[in-house]
Every structure is written in structure tokens, then in C-alpha cells.
Amino acid sequence: MFSTNSEWLENEMMDVVRLFGAEGEDIVHYFSYSEGTFYNCVSVRGEFYDFEEKEKDIDGDEEFRRFAKRYAKLAVYKVLSGLLDVSYPWGALTGIRPTKMAYAEKAAGRDFKPLFSKLMVSDANAKMVGEVLDSQSGLYERNFHNGADIFVSVPFCPTKCEYCSFVTAPLKNTAQYVEPYVDSLLKEIGDLSSYVGKINSVYVGGGTPFTLSEGDLNRVLFACEKLSHGAEFTVEAGRPDTFTREKLKICKDHGVTRMCVNPQSFSDKTLEAIGRKHTANDTLDAYAMARDVGFDINLDLIAGLFGETLEEFSESVEKAANLAPENITVHSLCLKSGAKLKENVKRLDIPEIDAMISFSRERLESSGYRPYYLYRQKYQAGGNENVGWCLEGKACVYNVDVMEEICDNVAVGANAISKRVFEDGRIERLPTPKDVKTYLEKAPSIIEKRRNFFLTDDAC
């Protein structure tokens, strides 16, 4: 049981409590503030722990609340870390985007590393954040408050994987909605040119876009091609069992530059456990086809899947690195709301997860890959992260723009969240209905609502 005299801080501190799996502990927190000093007292197991942090020249209520949350989390983290003799690689930093904090420090003329050290982030992770910022240099500045990225949602999949939380529609249950969905999608895409100017990238994702028939895929990509104008153009083809040479050629004909091949593992045992209907050899075949047709390739792996050992995961990393795609993203398994996995597992306990992440970093760095984006999620195994690695000059523009939230994201289709990024740093969001049936029912109003969202002076 956790309690605090400041309810507005509770959610932030509970993120730390859950990190340690300490929900069963009786923890009492007291917060106060006076003349630039933040006071936090934490009581647990009959002991009291007091912390003070001073800050000068606090600029308004927003900055005050940011410091208050930061130091309250740090106090709880220090207590539980000492009490349970456990530390985590990101320390008391629970935010989704650690790089944002680093950029904020940089904008203020400060090195971010002292702050990360204060928050007990590991030296290795602080170093990696610096490497990410270096990798983004040039691209970040070029797209900062400049242009927009287009996301096109195709929320159909052959089946739903155990770990997946996306509201995707297994094709066997939703085949009757595909044609009207594509029709609606084309209307949305067709309206974008009326208010979207410079386009940094186009990303067709899912779901699994290659579940569409060749005809429907052709229709969607033809509409997208009118917008792309030579910008980076990615299709998240995804699952290898949906690849065909003809679909790849359709992508190529419409100017697609990047293809996502997402095996998640090269272990057939693991693939079967997560509900995939393909083998590791199918992944190799899909990769070879995509490479032969002529795309840059993004490839995804997940560390910590369903009983995989360090040796098995390492074999997947080895195979991925030997293929030499332009981008390899290594995800740490995460418990997500809406995923089948979370219905059966309350906490991820994967003893070798840190060794898996460490091996992936060492192996990819030795093969010439550099980390170029990273983000974190709640309930992630070992408190780790997801990292995108790329070969020199091959960073995926869409991934950088979206993860750093540096420019508008115009998202069309079901379960798509548009983001408008204002110059004062404020971000407004406009979601569409998550399920396909509701989306189709509301489709006529979605186009006008999105247009107004991006054209009005203040989206609020």
C-alpha cells in the first residue's frame, strides 16, 4: 500500500514502486516545499528517510511540478534500491523519452550527464543517450518544427501475437471490412494535400500492411506516392509469412524506399510460442526478396520472449547482424494493456534480460551500427528500453521525428493518433477510433476534424 500527502505526485511515484515490484510494501510519502528546497520523506518498514534538493530560479508552476515529480521519484527510488539491494539501468528516470531530457539540458547550455548521474542512470545508458544525440545530429535540427510525417494505419493482421497490444483485426474475422476501410483511407489520404506542406517521411504501418491484397495495397500506395515527393517512404510489411515478390514490386513501383521485416526472433520454437505462423527460414526468404527488389531494410528483434535463453537470443542477434540490414531495432519485452501476455503475467521476471541487452549492444556496435533512437515503456523487462541501431547515414527519418516529437505527425486510419507540435513545446493529440467498425461509422467526420485540428491557430 502506497500513500502520499500529495496525490498529484502519486502516479509518478507508483511507476517507481512497480519497477521494484514493491506494491505489497507499506510505503508512506510526505512532500513539502519551501524557498527553493524540495523536501521528501519516505517511511517504509518502520524507518524514515529524508531527502532535500535545492533548485534556483524556478520558472513557473510547470517547472515547479517537473522538479517536484523528479525529486519525489528519486527519493522513492533511493529508498527501495537500498532496501531491496536492487538497481535498474535507468535509475529513477521513468519517462518514455530519456533523450528529451538530454535535449532540454543541452538547450539550457548544460551537459546532460550530471543530471542523469543524479537520477542514478547507469554510465552505459548515459553514454548511449549521448551517442543517440550524435547520431541524430543534422536530421534533428533539419526537421525541428519543420515539416510533417505521415502515418497510414493498416490495422489488419493474420493473427495477433501474444505480446501485442495494438488494436489489430485478425483478417479471418474482419475480411468484410477491408474494402470499405481502404476506400475510407483513400479519402483521408486525398485530403492531406489541402493542408500539409513539407513532408519529411511517409510510413505505412499496422497491423501488417501486407495482409492487404495486391490490388488494395496498390491503391493505398498510389495515394501515398502523390504525397511523398521523394521523401523517405516506409512500408512496415512486418510478418515474413505475408511477403510476396509481387507486393514488393508494387511497393518499389510507388517509390517506397524502406521495408520493415519483423521476425522478432530467429528461433522457430519462440515463433510458435508467440503465435507466429512462419519460421526463421521464412524470414530469411522474405529478407532476400526485399533486398533483391532493392530496399533499405528495418529489422526488429525482441529480447526476453517466452523462455528464450541468452544463447538463443544471441543467435538471433548474430543472424540479424550478419544480414546487415540498414536498421536493427532491439526491443525489451514489455507487458502492455490489451496484450494476451498481460492477462497471464503480472510482472516480467527474466533473469538474463540485462545480459541480452548488453550482448546486443556489443555485437551491433562491433558490426558498425550506431544507436540513433530509443524509447522506454512501462512494465518493461528489467527496466530496460527499445533501441534503434543503424549503419552510418541510414537513420530512419520517421523514427527520429516521431520518437523525439520534433514536428507534426499526421496520422490517418483507425487507431491513429495525430500530433501537432507547437513552437512553445506544447503537443496536442487527435486520436481516431481504435476498432475498425467504429472507425468506419465515424469516418465522414474524421477528415474535417483532422483538417480543423491542423489549421486552427490553437488546437485546444
C-alpha distance (Angstrom), angle and dihedral (degrees) to the residues before:
residue distance angle dihedral
M1 . . .
F2 3.79 . .
S3 3.79 124.2 .
T4 3.78 134.8 172.9
N5 3.78 138.0 179.5
S6 3.83 88.0 -130.1
E7 3.79 110.5 60.3
W8 3.80 92.4 -176.3
L9 3.81 88.1 67.2
E10 3.80 96.4 47.4
N11 3.80 100.2 90.2
E12 3.80 92.1 51.2
M13 3.78 93.1 50.1
M14 3.79 93.2 44.6
D15 3.81 87.9 60.3
V16 3.80 86.4 63.0
V17 3.80 93.7 44.0
R18 3.81 90.6 52.4
L19 3.80 90.6 47.2
F20 3.80 88.4 63.8
G21 3.81 94.3 38.4
A22 3.79 87.1 -121.0
E23 3.80 98.7 138.5
G24 3.81 89.2 120.5
E25 3.80 93.9 58.7
D26 3.79 120.7 98.2
I27 3.79 101.5 -122.5
V28 3.80 124.8 174.3
H29 3.80 121.4 -169.9
Y30 3.79 130.0 -166.8
F31 3.81 123.4 -168.7
S32 3.79 130.7 -170.6
Y33 3.79 137.7 158.4
S34 3.78 133.2 -154.7
E35 3.81 133.1 168.5
G36 3.78 98.0 -23.2
T37 3.80 96.5 -38.1
F38 3.80 124.2 113.5
Y39 3.82 113.5 -152.7
N40 3.79 122.4 -161.8
C41 3.78 126.0 177.5
V42 3.81 120.8 -173.6
S43 3.80 122.8 -167.9
V44 3.81 120.8 -165.2
R45 3.81 133.7 152.3
G46 3.78 90.9 1.2
E47 3.80 95.3 -56.0
F48 3.82 128.8 111.1
Y49 3.81 123.5 -144.9
D50 3.81 121.1 -168.2
F51 3.80 126.9 -160.5
E52 3.81 133.0 -176.9
E53 3.80 127.5 -169.3
K54 3.80 124.8 -179.9
E55 3.81 126.1 -151.2
K56 3.80 127.5 -179.8
D57 3.79 128.5 -145.3
I58 3.80 99.5 7.0
D59 3.79 107.3 -162.6
G60 3.80 108.8 -140.9
D61 3.79 136.8 -49.4
E62 3.81 96.2 -58.5
E63 3.79 93.0 57.9
F64 3.81 91.1 43.0
R65 3.81 90.9 55.1
R66 3.79 91.3 46.9
F67 3.80 91.9 54.7
A68 3.80 92.0 43.3
K69 3.81 92.1 53.9
R70 3.79 92.4 44.1
Y71 3.80 95.0 53.1
A72 3.80 95.3 40.0
K73 3.81 89.9 54.9
L74 3.79 91.2 45.5
A75 3.80 91.4 52.8
V76 3.80 93.0 51.5
Y77 3.80 91.1 44.3
K78 3.81 93.2 52.2
V79 3.79 92.3 49.0
L80 3.79 96.5 48.1
S81 3.80 93.6 40.8
G82 3.80 90.8 54.4
L83 3.78 94.8 40.7
L84 3.81 95.9 48.6
D85 3.81 96.4 31.1
V86 3.81 90.9 -127.7
S87 3.79 131.1 125.7
Y88 3.79 131.2 -173.8
P89 3.81 129.3 -145.6
W90 3.81 95.0 -116.3
G91 3.80 95.3 41.2
A92 3.80 113.7 -161.0
L93 3.80 91.9 -17.2
T94 3.81 102.2 110.4
G95 3.81 99.6 161.8
I96 3.79 122.5 120.8
R97 3.81 94.8 -126.3
P98 3.83 114.1 42.6
T99 3.79 90.2 173.6
K100 3.80 90.5 64.8
M101 3.78 90.0 62.7
A102 3.80 89.7 48.4
Y103 3.80 91.5 50.8
A104 3.82 90.5 48.7
E105 3.80 90.7 54.1
K106 3.79 90.3 46.8
A107 3.83 91.0 51.0
A108 3.81 88.7 53.0
G109 3.80 90.1 54.3
R110 3.80 95.1 -106.4
D111 3.79 135.0 121.3
F112 3.82 107.2 -112.7
K113 3.82 95.1 -146.0
P114 3.85 97.7 81.1
L115 3.81 89.9 54.8
F116 3.80 91.9 47.8
S117 3.79 89.7 49.4
K118 3.80 90.3 50.7
L119 3.80 89.0 53.1
M120 3.83 88.1 51.6
V121 3.80 95.8 -114.5
S122 3.80 110.3 162.7
D123 3.78 118.3 -102.2
A124 3.80 89.7 -120.3
N125 3.79 92.4 55.7
A126 3.80 93.6 45.2
K127 3.79 88.0 51.6
M128 3.79 90.8 50.2
V129 3.81 91.7 51.6
G130 3.79 88.5 54.7
E131 3.79 89.9 50.6
V132 3.81 90.7 50.7
L133 3.80 90.8 52.9
D134 3.80 89.7 49.4
S135 3.82 91.3 50.1
Q136 3.80 91.3 50.5
S137 3.80 93.6 49.5
G138 3.78 111.0 124.4
L139 3.78 95.9 12.9
Y140 3.82 91.6 59.5
E141 3.79 93.8 50.6
R142 3.79 93.3 43.4
N143 3.81 94.5 55.2
F144 3.81 99.3 33.7
H145 3.83 104.0 126.9
N146 3.79 87.2 -19.6
G147 3.79 124.8 114.4
A148 3.79 129.9 -24.9
D149 3.78 141.6 -98.7
I150 3.80 121.9 -130.2
F151 3.81 121.1 -140.9
V152 3.81 119.1 -167.6
S153 3.80 114.4 -166.1
V154 3.81 120.7 -145.9
P155 3.82 101.2 176.8
F156 3.81 99.9 -172.9
C157 3.80 125.8 110.0
P158 3.82 135.4 174.9
T159 3.84 88.3 -123.2
K160 3.80 136.1 -18.8
C161 3.81 117.6 -99.3
E162 3.82 118.8 -130.3
Y163 3.82 94.7 -115.6
C164 3.81 97.6 42.4
S165 3.81 121.3 111.8
F166 3.81 98.9 176.9
V167 3.78 115.1 117.1
T168 3.77 93.9 -115.7
A169 3.77 126.3 161.6
P170 3.83 119.1 -130.0
L171 3.77 103.0 -128.4
K172 3.79 96.2 -131.5
N173 3.82 89.4 62.1
T174 3.79 98.5 40.9
A175 3.80 107.2 34.4
Q176 3.81 90.8 119.8
Y177 3.81 90.7 63.1
V178 3.80 98.2 52.0
E179 3.81 98.8 85.1
P180 3.82 96.4 45.6
Y181 3.80 89.1 43.4
V182 3.80 92.5 55.0
D183 3.82 90.0 46.1
S184 3.80 90.2 53.9
L185 3.79 92.3 44.5
L186 3.80 91.3 54.7
K187 3.81 91.0 53.5
E188 3.80 90.3 51.7
I189 3.80 93.6 47.9
G190 3.80 91.1 46.2
D191 3.80 91.5 57.1
L192 3.80 95.7 53.6
S193 3.79 96.5 80.2
S194 3.81 89.1 65.0
Y195 3.82 92.0 71.1
V196 3.82 111.1 6.3
G197 3.80 114.2 92.4
K198 3.79 123.7 175.9
I199 3.80 111.4 20.7
N200 3.79 118.2 -153.3
S201 3.79 97.5 -175.3
V202 3.80 145.1 -16.7
Y203 3.80 120.3 -138.6
V204 3.81 124.0 -172.5
G205 3.80 106.3 -164.1
G206 3.74 143.2 156.2
G207 2.78 152.7 96.0
T208 3.76 94.4 -19.1
P209 3.83 112.0 -43.7
F210 3.80 91.8 -165.0
T211 3.81 89.3 68.1
L212 3.81 84.8 79.4
S213 3.78 117.4 95.6
E214 3.78 117.3 -105.0
G215 3.80 89.7 -104.4
D216 3.80 95.0 51.7
L217 3.79 92.3 43.0
N218 3.78 89.2 52.2
R219 3.81 91.4 51.7
V220 3.81 93.6 50.6
L221 3.79 94.9 46.1
F222 3.79 92.8 45.6
A223 3.81 88.7 57.5
C224 3.81 92.1 46.1
E225 3.80 92.4 48.4
K226 3.80 90.0 62.7
L227 3.81 88.0 62.2
S228 3.78 102.8 38.3
H229 3.85 98.2 70.7
G230 3.79 92.3 -175.0
A231 3.82 95.7 -43.8
E232 3.79 121.0 136.6
F233 3.81 106.0 -70.8
T234 3.81 118.4 -165.8
V235 3.79 131.6 -175.6
E236 3.79 116.6 -164.8
A237 3.79 93.5 -146.6
G238 3.77 85.4 168.5
R239 3.76 118.0 171.4
P240 3.81 114.3 59.5
D241 3.81 93.0 -140.1
T242 3.81 89.7 69.5
F243 3.82 96.7 53.8
T244 3.79 121.6 113.2
R245 3.76 128.3 168.8
E246 3.79 90.3 -125.0
K247 3.81 92.5 56.5
L248 3.78 90.1 48.7
K249 3.79 90.4 51.4
I250 3.82 90.3 50.1
C251 3.81 88.1 54.7
K252 3.78 91.8 48.8
D253 3.80 92.4 48.7
H254 3.81 90.3 55.3
G255 3.79 95.7 50.9
V256 3.80 101.0 -98.6
T257 3.80 108.3 163.5
R258 3.80 103.4 -179.3
M259 3.81 132.8 44.3
C260 3.80 127.1 -164.8
V261 3.81 117.7 -142.5
N262 3.80 108.4 -175.4
P263 3.81 113.7 -173.6
Q264 3.87 93.8 151.9
S265 3.82 86.9 -160.0
F266 3.79 139.9 18.9
S267 3.81 91.2 -145.8
D268 3.82 114.2 103.6
K269 3.80 89.6 -156.1
T270 3.80 91.1 55.9
L271 3.80 93.7 44.3
E272 3.79 90.3 55.2
A273 3.81 91.2 47.5
I274 3.81 93.5 54.3
G275 3.80 93.2 48.2
R276 3.79 100.3 -102.6
K277 3.80 117.7 149.9
H278 3.78 96.3 -152.6
T279 3.79 138.1 74.3
A280 3.78 133.9 -129.0
N281 3.80 88.7 -102.4
D282 3.80 89.1 56.7
T283 3.81 87.5 57.2
L284 3.78 91.1 51.7
D285 3.82 90.5 49.5
A286 3.83 92.3 48.7
Y287 3.79 91.1 47.8
A288 3.81 92.0 50.0
M289 3.81 91.1 50.0
A290 3.82 92.4 49.6
R291 3.77 91.9 47.3
D292 3.81 91.9 47.4
V293 3.81 92.8 51.9
G294 3.79 88.4 50.4
F295 3.81 118.6 -106.2
D296 3.75 137.3 140.7
I297 3.81 103.4 -115.5
N298 3.80 133.5 -138.8
L299 3.81 114.7 -161.9
D300 3.83 126.4 -169.9
L301 3.81 131.1 -152.9
I302 3.81 130.5 178.8
A303 3.81 122.7 -145.6
G304 3.80 116.5 -147.0
L305 3.79 101.3 28.8
F306 3.82 118.6 164.7
G307 3.76 106.9 -45.7
E308 3.79 96.9 -31.2
T309 3.79 113.0 157.5
L310 3.78 125.4 -137.3
E311 3.79 88.1 -105.0
E312 3.81 93.2 53.2
F313 3.80 93.3 47.1
S314 3.79 90.8 46.2
E315 3.81 89.7 54.5
S316 3.81 89.2 55.4
V317 3.81 91.1 50.9
E318 3.80 90.1 48.3
K319 3.80 92.2 51.7
A320 3.80 92.1 46.3
A321 3.80 92.9 49.2
N322 3.80 92.1 47.1
L323 3.81 90.0 54.6
A324 3.82 87.8 56.1
P325 3.82 100.9 -148.9
E326 3.79 115.3 -178.5
N327 3.81 91.2 -113.4
I328 3.80 133.1 28.1
T329 3.79 118.6 -177.4
V330 3.80 117.6 -163.7
H331 3.80 113.4 -159.6
S332 3.79 126.0 -167.3
L333 3.80 110.7 -135.2
C334 3.79 111.6 -98.6
L335 3.80 135.3 -166.8
K336 3.79 105.0 -125.2
S337 3.77 129.8 -172.3
G338 3.79 109.1 -108.4
A339 3.81 94.6 26.2
K340 3.80 120.3 120.8
L341 3.79 88.2 -131.2
K342 3.80 92.9 63.9
E343 3.79 91.1 54.0
N344 3.80 89.3 64.4
V345 3.82 104.0 29.1
K346 3.80 126.1 53.9
R347 3.80 98.4 -177.1
L348 3.79 132.4 16.0
D349 3.79 111.2 -124.4
I350 3.81 106.6 -179.4
P351 3.82 109.1 159.5
E352 3.82 95.5 -165.4
I353 3.81 98.1 44.1
D354 3.82 95.1 105.7
A355 3.80 90.9 49.4
M356 3.81 89.5 49.7
I357 3.79 92.4 53.0
S358 3.79 91.6 44.6
F359 3.81 91.9 51.0
S360 3.81 92.5 48.8
R361 3.80 91.2 52.3
E362 3.79 94.4 48.7
R363 3.80 94.5 44.2
L364 3.79 96.1 47.3
E365 3.79 94.1 44.4
S366 3.81 89.3 52.0
S367 3.82 88.8 54.1
G368 3.79 94.0 54.6
Y369 3.81 99.1 -96.4
R370 3.80 121.9 140.1
P371 3.82 126.7 -160.4
Y372 3.80 107.9 -112.3
Y373 3.81 105.6 167.0
L374 3.77 136.3 14.8
Y375 3.76 138.6 176.7
R376 3.77 138.0 172.7
Q377 3.80 136.2 -139.2
K378 3.77 135.1 -157.7
Y379 3.81 117.4 -98.2
Q380 3.81 91.8 22.7
A381 3.79 117.6 161.8
G382 3.80 111.1 -93.8
G383 3.79 91.4 -5.6
N384 3.79 88.4 -80.2
E385 3.82 131.7 140.3
N386 3.79 148.8 -128.9
V387 3.81 116.2 -99.8
G388 3.77 130.4 -170.0
W389 3.81 114.6 -148.8
C390 3.78 124.1 -165.8
L391 3.76 140.7 -178.8
E392 3.79 116.8 -112.2
G393 3.80 111.5 -63.8
K394 3.82 93.4 2.4
A395 3.81 103.5 101.4
C396 3.80 113.3 144.2
V397 3.82 106.2 -116.6
Y398 3.79 93.4 -153.6
N399 3.81 92.9 54.5
V400 3.81 93.2 50.9
D401 3.80 95.1 45.6
V402 3.79 94.5 46.8
M403 3.79 98.6 42.1
E404 3.80 93.4 46.8
E405 3.84 93.1 39.7
I406 3.80 92.0 -139.4
C407 3.81 99.2 144.7
D408 3.80 141.7 17.1
N409 3.78 120.2 -65.6
V410 3.80 113.9 -154.8
A411 3.79 107.7 -161.5
V412 3.80 124.7 -170.9
G413 3.78 132.0 -172.2
A414 3.80 133.1 34.2
N415 3.81 120.9 -28.5
A416 3.81 90.2 12.0
I417 3.81 121.9 141.9
S418 3.79 117.5 -156.4
K419 3.80 116.6 -155.8
R420 3.76 127.2 -157.5
V421 3.80 113.7 -159.9
F422 3.80 115.1 -155.5
E423 3.80 124.2 -156.5
D424 3.81 91.1 -116.4
G425 3.82 88.6 62.6
R426 3.78 95.8 -103.4
I427 3.81 116.4 137.1
E428 3.79 123.7 -158.3
R429 3.81 123.1 -166.5
L430 3.78 133.0 -151.8
P431 3.83 115.7 -169.7
T432 3.79 128.5 -166.6
P433 3.82 123.4 -144.8
K434 3.79 112.3 -71.5
D435 3.78 101.4 -138.0
V436 3.78 122.8 62.9
K437 3.81 97.4 -127.3
T438 3.82 94.0 53.8
Y439 3.78 90.7 43.2
L440 3.81 91.4 55.4
E441 3.79 91.3 48.5
K442 3.81 91.3 53.8
A443 3.81 97.9 35.1
P444 3.84 96.3 107.7
S445 3.81 91.9 62.5
I446 3.81 97.8 40.4
I447 3.81 96.7 74.9
E448 3.80 94.8 54.1
K449 3.80 92.8 42.6
R450 3.80 92.0 53.4
R451 3.79 93.1 45.4
N452 3.81 90.6 52.7
F453 3.80 90.4 45.8
F454 3.80 92.3 59.5
L455 3.82 98.9 35.0
T456 3.82 101.7 47.9
D457 3.80 116.9 91.4
D458 3.79 91.5 -124.3
A459 3.80 118.7 27.9
C460 3.79 91.2 -157.5
